Amino acid sequence: MTTGKALDGITRRGFLGAGATFAAAPALAAGVSVDCRPQTVRNPGGARALKRYSVKRDIAVIGAGPAGLSAAIVAKRLGKSVVLVEKNGYLGGCLAIGISPLGFLDGRGRWCIGGFAREFMERLAEKGWSNGTAVCPKHNSVTSANAEGVKMLAAELVRSEGVDVLLHSELSAVDVENGSIRRATAFGKCNEIAIEAEIFIDCTGDGDLACLSGCEYEMSKSLQPPTVMFTLENVDQEALFRYVEKNPEELRYSPSAANQPQTPSTYTVDQFRKHKSHVFVGLQKTFSELKAEGKLPVDRASLIYINGTNPGEVYVNTTRLLNTDATDIFSLTKAELDGTLQIPKLVEAIKARVPGFERCFVSSVSSNLGVRETRRFSGVRRVTGEDAFSGNVPEDTVALSGYKIDVHSGSDSGVLFKDIAKPFGIPYGALVMKDVGNLLAAGRCISADAIALGSLRVMPTCMALGQAAATAATIALRAGVSPKDADVSAIRKSLLSQGAILQPSA
Ligand SMILES: Cc1cc2nc3c(=O)[nH]c(=O)nc-3n(C[C@H](O)[C@H](O)[C@H](O)COP(=O)(O)OP(=O)(O)OC[C@H]3O[C@@H](n4cnc5c(N)ncnc54)[C@H](O)[C@@H]3O)c2cc1C
């Protein structure tokens, strides 16, 4: 009979049926020690077979992507007990699918994100799982991240920092009483876990916790399309670079890729050679030819790959699932399958046409579709495109966003890609949910319009938002007030002492 505690302080509320029976282990072979004795478990079936646990912590963080990982670790460091709940079997969200953080630097090459985000990437580099941060004329900066390295470092950190983690646990229900979350329930593998906390932080990307709590949200009519990332090995990049040097039209924005200004590309092959942390956006001529020949399985104007940390390894960000709503399980399922099926056709076309890719092979397909945009929840403040373009840094700024406005069209191959003059500030109120008292949001589901999201959705900013939400939650708890009434100057002071950057460099 199993009665153990899964996590310290997590208690069982239900038990397996009693009466497991044991038989003698059969002798298999001398020196082999395997215990094959059968254990028959009397199974009550149905709801009574469900294992029920309950857990109570100061802070519950739901979703362990860049925002959630940062929030959970920071809240624990600030002295609070934390449970981090994640539906996948690994930590890191989109940071663990081969995407490199963009926008640690602003358009003039100055750091606009510090704190935990920068620390995490430095630790990754120390282990050889990142090639560090490089200036990029197109994306401000690229900081490479080995997908598997992210998972290993994240696991190491939650263990060493003492964050309690529940993996394979997807949020299934929320009880709201008197305008506050009383309990959230997660479900995984016939286990149901009731989670109680003083403050909850929604880091699910899609805002599932806020959604089930009844918070108001907005969603664009046409959402940015998701992508199934995949990894290619054995790419001869020098052969590709030589080809592109001889065919410079392969390194330009293609006319079909706008809504966007036709900025002459300042992107050069030398830059790729010089910086191992780079993102290649090119092959526009080849892609338009493939499209004309009916051999391009995806509505994309160019190949995008992110240079891996291992020789010949690239993470490909080129599948595209138009007209997808990732909050709808049928649409999500269709997109996962369609995206996966775009890969072999895309690889076949690239192998046949592009120098350097002749002998490449697919070594992995991301276990999760990468979702760029879904719900954005109403906070007590909202950050807008005007704030982004004017470089507005309000007094209650808790994170900066210095990346460009980068909005992929949900219905064709277009991308709205625009510079901002300087980083803008994200006000604390954009993290504070207006409809539920003890709920903060961090990451891409905060209170923002679609244009501001186009910048702040990058992972360094999401991590900075996670750090801000955790710091705010801690300060609110210490003062015995709700997040809405937390002292913003104390939050900012604490963030600065943790190395966060809250004011753009002059
Ligand atoms: C294809 C693609 C390319 C991108 N390119 C870049 C790039 O080059 N550089 C860059 O910096 N950014 C890039 N972005 C943007 C960036 O990756 C995301 O905006 C960012 O990861 C959002 O962080 P997050 O923590 O809010 O959400 P996510 O990274 O989505 O993490 C959310 C986490 O919550 C978990 N979760 C979700 N729902 C539940 C639930 N109900 N219960 C429990 N757990 C749940 C998820 O499994 C996941 O681990 C890209 C995004 C995509 C999709």
PDBQT file of the ligand as one rigid body, heavy atoms in Angstrom, charges set to zero:
ROOT
HETATM    1  C1  LIG A 601       8.391  29.760 -32.392  1.00  0.00    +0.000 C 
HETATM    2  C2  LIG A 601       8.751  30.849 -31.444  1.00  0.00    +0.000 A 
HETATM    3  C3  LIG A 601       9.904  31.565 -31.655  1.00  0.00    +0.000 A 
HETATM    4  C4  LIG A 601      10.273  32.550 -30.760  1.00  0.00    +0.000 A 
HETATM    5  N1  LIG A 601      11.469  33.169 -30.934  1.00  0.00    +0.000 NA
HETATM    6  C5  LIG A 601      11.985  33.867 -29.905  1.00  0.00    +0.000 A 
HETATM    7  C6  LIG A 601      13.348  34.240 -29.918  1.00  0.00    +0.000 A 
HETATM    8  O1  LIG A 601      14.060  34.001 -30.892  1.00  0.00    +0.000 OA
HETATM    9  N2  LIG A 601      13.842  34.852 -28.813  1.00  0.00    +0.000 N 
HETATM   10  C7  LIG A 601      13.055  35.144 -27.730  1.00  0.00    +0.000 A 
HETATM   11  O2  LIG A 601      13.587  35.681 -26.742  1.00  0.00    +0.000 OA
HETATM   12  N3  LIG A 601      11.750  34.831 -27.701  1.00  0.00    +0.000 NA
HETATM   13  C8  LIG A 601      11.207  34.179 -28.753  1.00  0.00    +0.000 A 
HETATM   14  N4  LIG A 601       9.902  33.785 -28.725  1.00  0.00    +0.000 N 
HETATM   15  C9  LIG A 601       9.003  34.265 -27.654  1.00  0.00    +0.000 C 
HETATM   16  C10 LIG A 601       9.178  33.543 -26.337  1.00  0.00    +0.000 C 
HETATM   17  O3  LIG A 601       9.680  32.238 -26.514  1.00  0.00    +0.000 OA
HETATM   18  C11 LIG A 601       7.871  33.455 -25.535  1.00  0.00    +0.000 C 
HETATM   19  O4  LIG A 601       7.116  34.614 -25.673  1.00  0.00    +0.000 OA
HETATM   20  C12 LIG A 601       8.224  33.226 -24.065  1.00  0.00    +0.000 C 
HETATM   21  O5  LIG A 601       8.810  31.952 -23.927  1.00  0.00    +0.000 OA
HETATM   22  C13 LIG A 601       7.033  33.344 -23.162  1.00  0.00    +0.000 C 
HETATM   23  O6  LIG A 601       7.433  32.976 -21.872  1.00  0.00    +0.000 OA
HETATM   24  P1  LIG A 601       6.370  32.476 -20.812  1.00  0.00    +0.000 P 
HETATM   25  O7  LIG A 601       7.129  32.017 -19.621  1.00  0.00    +0.000 OA
HETATM   26  O8  LIG A 601       5.328  33.515 -20.653  1.00  0.00    +0.000 OA
HETATM   27  O9  LIG A 601       5.619  31.257 -21.540  1.00  0.00    +0.000 OA
HETATM   28  P2  LIG A 601       6.136  29.851 -22.077  1.00  0.00    +0.000 P 
HETATM   29  O10 LIG A 601       7.542  29.884 -22.523  1.00  0.00    +0.000 OA
HETATM   30  O11 LIG A 601       5.116  29.430 -23.072  1.00  0.00    +0.000 OA
HETATM   31  O12 LIG A 601       6.036  28.928 -20.789  1.00  0.00    +0.000 OA
HETATM   32  C14 LIG A 601       4.778  28.593 -20.223  1.00  0.00    +0.000 C 
HETATM   33  C15 LIG A 601       4.959  27.332 -19.381  1.00  0.00    +0.000 C 
HETATM   34  O13 LIG A 601       3.735  27.058 -18.708  1.00  0.00    +0.000 OA
HETATM   35  C16 LIG A 601       3.385  25.693 -18.885  1.00  0.00    +0.000 C 
HETATM   36  N5  LIG A 601       1.931  25.610 -18.853  1.00  0.00    +0.000 N 
HETATM   37  C17 LIG A 601       1.076  26.134 -19.762  1.00  0.00    +0.000 A 
HETATM   38  N6  LIG A 601      -0.190  25.889 -19.407  1.00  0.00    +0.000 NA
HETATM   39  C18 LIG A 601      -0.142  25.188 -18.256  1.00  0.00    +0.000 A 
HETATM   40  C19 LIG A 601      -1.134  24.650 -17.400  1.00  0.00    +0.000 A 
HETATM   41  N7  LIG A 601      -2.438  24.803 -17.677  1.00  0.00    +0.000 N 
HETATM   42  N8  LIG A 601      -0.750  23.967 -16.289  1.00  0.00    +0.000 NA
HETATM   43  C20 LIG A 601       0.580  23.818 -16.012  1.00  0.00    +0.000 A 
HETATM   44  N9  LIG A 601       1.577  24.309 -16.791  1.00  0.00    +0.000 NA
HETATM   45  C21 LIG A 601       1.207  25.002 -17.888  1.00  0.00    +0.000 A 
HETATM   46  C22 LIG A 601       3.973  25.344 -20.238  1.00  0.00    +0.000 C 
HETATM   47  O14 LIG A 601       4.143  23.957 -20.391  1.00  0.00    +0.000 OA
HETATM   48  C23 LIG A 601       5.288  26.118 -20.222  1.00  0.00    +0.000 C 
HETATM   49  O15 LIG A 601       6.316  25.387 -19.623  1.00  0.00    +0.000 OA
HETATM   50  C24 LIG A 601       9.456  32.831 -29.639  1.00  0.00    +0.000 A 
HETATM   51  C25 LIG A 601       8.276  32.130 -29.432  1.00  0.00    +0.000 A 
HETATM   52  C26 LIG A 601       7.929  31.142 -30.325  1.00  0.00    +0.000 A 
HETATM   53  C27 LIG A 601       6.697  30.361 -30.062  1.00  0.00    +0.000 C 
ENDROOT
TORSDOF 0
